[in-house]
Every structure is written in structure tokens, then in C-alpha cells.
Amino acid sequence: MRADLLRDLPSPVCAYVYDTAALRARAAEVRASLPASASLLYAVKANGHPAVVATMAAACDGLEVASGGELALAKQAGARRIVFGGPGKIDAELAAAIDAGALINAESLHELRRLAATGANPEVCLRVNRPGGGLRGSHTMTGTPTPFGIDEAQLADAVRIPGVHVIGFHLHAVSNNMDGAAHAAFVADAVDWSLSTAGELGVDLRVVNVGGGFGVDYLSTQRMDLSPLSAIVVPDGLDLIFEPGRYLAADAGWYAAEVLDLKTTHGRTFAVLRGGTHHFRLPAAWGYSHPFTIVPVDDWPHPYPRPSVHDTKVDAVGELCTPRDVLTRGRHVDTLRAGDILVFGRTGAYGWDISHHEFLRHDPPEFVIV
């Protein structure tokens, strides 16, 4: 991240910076780590900024979307291929997905019947909530009661519904898994299970979609080792789809916020920022302290003293009227001054897109694309 870029922004600085070259480089790295015949799709939910979506549409084989709004973004970006998932699709979204030629991941028997009622005889994958699991991450999607997918016991009924053409299974199981070897074992098992189940049910198996779930550690530079994935054997004629979002976009984004005030109350020091969880909600949602770096800004054009702290721990908090507007707790700083800029790395995914923008209705951050 270029510090001069931030210092050139209007004060008080509040911005997301997205690096398209970093996006392309990560997509190339991920592609090289997958089995040669696998398909790589970007999960738009991680970051739906049009510039990010357009970059990933070109760098990946296609895009995975989970709403009509994301579908429109994918079409605008010229995605070569679109896969549409999500448990709450409305009829207009299903119709738009069919019209766009998207492959739909059907989440229930009722959704299959609604698709059949369109008369379009669409090709679909069945999203399956298989028993068991084995992958650890921030969010478990299957192997436990969740709204995601069709219970394995209902698959025989699902494939008998006329008016849809089942061509595969969607088996995304977890988000933010850090164990690459375990993930490769899950994918290999998903392929074996799909082949066996398709044979039992008479499905013309052409697609196995294992979703994403590649993890990054927000407290360090660690991320999931993808190298075990390259050893997975993909049968001829089978399209094995991966749909990462966080892993592709996280390291291509930074959130920057200027320090508006420094204050100590009841023995704890707070850096109050122009920004907060209404822009970057993930630390509060997940209950962790996100690391930051300091971009010093020497200019102080005001007649009054400049607040500063030295050799102490600070909490980086936002501008909202709630004590839960906290990005970082207890991070040591050598020197920090009002007017300096805090930069939160690894915020290119699930940053702005999952945040509660309208609370208190502060101005949004700037978006800088490099």
C-alpha cells in the first residue's frame, strides 16, 4: 500500500483501496494450485465493487452470485460463466438466472418445483447438506442443521421432479478453513460421493461444485496452503468447480481511516477514527482485533495542540454511537497522533460489503482503485 496515495486524499481520510493487479496475481496463483481441469469462479459476495467484479470476471472462469443484484453485476462485468446459489431466491431472480444462462444451485424441493414451473427445463445442480463434515472454519454450512441445501435423505425425491435437468451437486461445506490437506481430502471425498450418488440416482453427472472456504488468518499473514489441491484426480468429463471469494480478494484491499481524536477514559486509551464498523464490520462480527499499521501525517494546520500518545496500547474505535464500534483492542503503538492514518490490511473481502452502512448515516468512504 502506497502511503503517499493516502496522504493525498482529502482530510479526514476514510477510504477503501483495491489493487486490481493484486487481484489478478492471486487469481493466477489459485488457478495454478488447482487440478488442471478444474474451473475457478469468484464469489461476488466477498466484494461486489464493480471494478473488483470486472477484474475477477476476466481473471477467473466465471462468477458465483447469490442474488439478483449480484447477477446484474456479473452480466455487466461480462462474465463468461455464472453460477447462481442461495437459499432464498425469488421467482424474478430464478427467471433472470435462466435468461442469463446461469447454472442454478437448487436449494430445496420447493425451489426445484418452482424452476420446473417456468417451463424452461433448466439445468441445475442440487445443493446438498450432507451428514458429517470434518472441515473446521468460521462458518459451518453443512453437516448440521442450516438453511443451506437439500437433506441427503430427500435426494431421491429431488431427482424425480420433472421439468428440471439435474447435472450435478453443490457441496460447499465451510467458510475460512485454514487446513489445506483437510480441504483436499474433503474435495476428493466430494467427488467420490458425487460419482457414487449419481450412479445410485441415475443422474447424468457433469458438475461437482465444492464451493470455496479457503481461509486467511486476519491476525497474521497466514492463509490456507492450496498445494494439496493439485493432487486431486478429476474424472474425464467432470467439471470440478471451486468458488473462493475471501481468498481471492482479501489481500487486494485496505481500509484506511484518519485518527480524529485520542482520549483516555478509565485507564484505557482510544483512537477515535473517521470510520468504523459501519464500513468494516468483520472484527466486531467475529469478535477479534484487526491489526493495523500507522501512516504518519506530519502536517498539522490547526492552532490548537495536537493530541498524541506514546508507548501505550490503544483501542481503534469508530465514530458511531455504540460501544461496540471497535476495530482493534489493545494494540501497542510507539507514537500515534490525531491526523495520522490507520491502515487495516486484508480487508478486500467481507469488509464494506457486509457492513451496516446506513447506521447514523455518516458519509461513505472513498473507493480508490489502483
N, C-alpha and C positions, 0 to 999 in steps of 0.2 A: 504494500500500500504506500503510495506516494504522499508524504506528509505535506509537500507544497501544494498538492491538489486540495487538501482540506483547508489549509491556511488561506487559500484564495477564495473560499466560499464566503458568502455574506454572514456576518455575525448576528445573532448567536448561531453557531454551526449546528446543523442537525441534518444528517444525510445518510442514505444507503449508497454504497459504491459497489457496482457489479462489474466484474472483469470478464469480458467475453473471451479473451484469449485463454484465461484460466478454465473457463467452461469447456472450451474445445479441447484443451490439453487433457482435462480429466476424462472427458468422454472417450478420447483416443486411448487413454490408459486403461479404462474399464473394458473397452472393446477388446483390447489385446489380452486381457486376463480371462475372457470368457471362452467357452468352446468355439471353435472356428465357425461353426454353422449357426450359432445362436443369434437371436435378434435382441438388440438393445433399444429400449424405449425409455424416454424421460417422463417421469411422473410430474405432471404440471402442478399438482397440488403443492409441491415443495416451494416453488417460486413461479408465480404466474406473470411476472413483469413481461410485457410484450417483447422487449429486447432479449431477455433470457429465453423465452419460449422460441423465438425465431432462431436464436443461436443453436439451441438444442434440437430443433426440428431439422436443421441442416447437418448437425454433427452426429445425430443418432439415426436409427432406422425409422423412428416414428415417435409418437407421443401417446402417453396414457392420460386419460381425462376422467373426471368424476362428476361432471355437471354440464348443463347446457352452456354455461358461461365459459368453462374451460374448452368445451367442444368448439365454440366460436373462436376462441383464441387459437386453437390448433389449426382450424381451417384458414384463419387469417395468416398464420405463420407458414402455410404451405406444406404442412406435414405430409410426408409420403404415405404414412400409415397411422391410423388412430385406433386405439382400443379404449372402450368406454366401460367403466366399472362404477360401483357404488350401490348401496342398499336401498336408496330412496329415489329412484328415477321416476319422473312423471311422464305421462303419455307424450307430451310435446317433446321431451328430451329423447325418448325412445324413437319417435318419428324422425327427429333431426339426425340422430345417430345412424339410422337406417339410410336416410337420404345422403348422408356423408360417406357411406360405405364403411363405417366403423365396425369393428368386431366387438360385439357386446358380451360382457361377462354377466350372465344372468344370475341373480342372487336368490331367487325363490321360485316355487312352482307358480305362484300367482303372477310373477313377472313374466315367466315363460308363456303363460296363457294370454297375457296382455300383448306380448310380442306376436303370438300366433294370430291374435285378433286383427292385427294390422294387414294381414293378407300378403305380406311381403316375403314370407318364408325365409327369414334372415338366418345367417349362420351365427351360431352362438357358442361360447364356452360356458360351462357350468362352474360357477364358483362354489367350491366345496369346503365345508367346515368339517375336516377330518378329525376323528378322535385322536388323542395323544398329542404329541407336539415334539418337544425336545430342544427347540431353539429358545434362547433367552434374549430379551431385548427390552426396550422401553414400553412397548405395547404388544400384547398378545392378541392376535386376530382370530386364531382357530385353535381347536383342541379344547375349547372351553366355551361356555355359553356366551355368545356375542351375536349382534345383528348381522354378521357377515357370513354369507354363503348358505348353501343347502346342506342339511344334515346328510351324512353318508347313507343313512337308512332310507332316505327319500329319493335316492338317485334312480332307482328302477322306475318309479312313478314319473320322474322328471323326463327321462328319455322317451317315454311313451306318449308325451304330449304332442299331438300333430300340429303342423304349421310352423315348426322351427327345425333347423338342421343343426344338431349338436356335433361339433367338430373337435371338442377338446375340453380341458379342465383348467380352471384357475385356482391356484393353491397357495397364494400369498399367506404367510403364517405369522410374521412378526415384524416389528419395526426396530431399527437401530441395534441389530445384532453385531457383536464385536468378534465373534468366533468364526473365522473363515473356514476352518476344517469342518466344524459342525454345520455350517451353511452348505458346503459342498455335499456333505452326507445327506442333508435334507433334500437338496435338489436331485441327487441321484435316486433317492427313495421316491421322490415325487414322480420322476419319470417311470420308475418300475411300477409304482402303484397305478399310474395312469394307463400304462400298457395293459396291465392285468385287468383293471376295472373296465376299460374299453372293450376288451375281449369278452368279459362276462356280460356286458350290457349291449353288445352289438353296436358300439359307437365307432364311427369312421374317424379314428383318432388322427388328427393332423396338427394339433396345437397343445402344448403343455406350457402354461404361463405360471411361473413361480414367483411373480411379483418382484418386490425389491427387498428392503430390510437390511441393506449394507450399512454398517454402523460407523459413526465417528464419535470420538470422545471429546466432549466440549471442555474438559478440564486439562487436556494435554494436546499434543499433536498426533496422537494415535488414531488410527482408523482400521477398519477390518482388512485383513490380509486377503486379497482376492485370488492369490495364486492357486489355492486348491481347486478353484472352479474350473481351471483349464483342463483338468484331467477327466472331467465328466464326459461320458460317452453318450452321444446323441444319435439315436437310430436314424437311418436314412429316411427321408420323407417327413420327419417330425420337426416342427418349428418350436424350438425351446425359447421362450420369451422371458427376458429379465426386464424389470421396470423400476430401477432405482430413481430416487429423487434427491434425497438428502446427500448421498454420497457424491452425486454429480455436481450439486450446486453449492454445498455449504462453504467450501473453501474459496469460492469465487465471489464472496460477498463480505462486506464490512459495514458495521453500523457505527457512526461517529456522532458524538454529542458533546457540545460545549458545556463546561462547568459554569453554572450560573452563580452558585453560592457555595461556601464552605462553612459549616457550623458544627458545634459540639454541644450535644444535649445529653445529660445523664451519663457523661463519660464516654459517649460514642460519637465519632466524627462522621459527618455526612457530606458527600459531594452531590449537590443538587444539580441535575442536568436539564438541559433543554432537550427533553425526550423522555423515554421511559418504556414501561411495559405496554403502553398503547401502540408503540412502534415495534417493540421486541419483547414479546410475551413469554418466550420459551423458558427463561430462567425461573420466572415465577410459577409457570405451569408445571414445571418438572422439579422445582424445589432445589435448585443448585445455584452456585455463584459463578457467573460467567467471567472469565478472565478479560482484562483489558490492558492496553498499552496507552501511554501518555504521549500526545503530540504537544510539546511545549509551544506556547504562543507568547512571545516576549512583549508584543505591543500591548500597552495599557493606556488608552487615550482618555482616562477619566480623572477628575480632580480629587477623588476620594481614595483612601487606601485600598490596596488590592488584597483581598482575603487570600491566605495561603496557609498550608500546613507542611510539616516536615517530620520525616522519620516516624510515621504513625500508620495505623490501619484506618481505612475509610470504607464506608458503605456507599456504593454508587446508586443513587436513587433518582427517580424521575420527578416530573412536575405535576403529577396527579394528586388529588386529594384523597389518598388512601395510603395507609402504612405498608401495603403490600406492593407498592410500586418500587420494587427493588430489583436491580440487575446483578449486583455483586455485594457480598457482605465480607467485611474484614480483610480486605486486600491491602497489603503493606505498600506504602509509597514513600520514596525518599523526599520528593518535593511535589506538591500539587498546588496550583493557583487557580483562582477564578479566571476564566478566559482561556485556560488550557483545554485541550480536546481529548476526550477519552475515546479510544477506538476498540470496538469489540469485534474480534475476528470470528471466522467460521459462522457467519450469520447470513450466508447466501441462500439458506433453505430454512423454511419454517420460522422466519423472522417476521417481516412485515405481514406476510400472508395469513398468519394465524392470530394476529393481534387485534385488540378491540379499539379500532381507530377513532370511533366517534365519542368515546367517553371523555367528557369535558371539552371536546371539540377544539383542541389545540390544532394549529396548523400542522399539516403532514410534513415529513422530512422531504428534502430534495432527493432525487434519484439521479445519480451520476453514473453514466455508462462509459466504460473505457475499453 
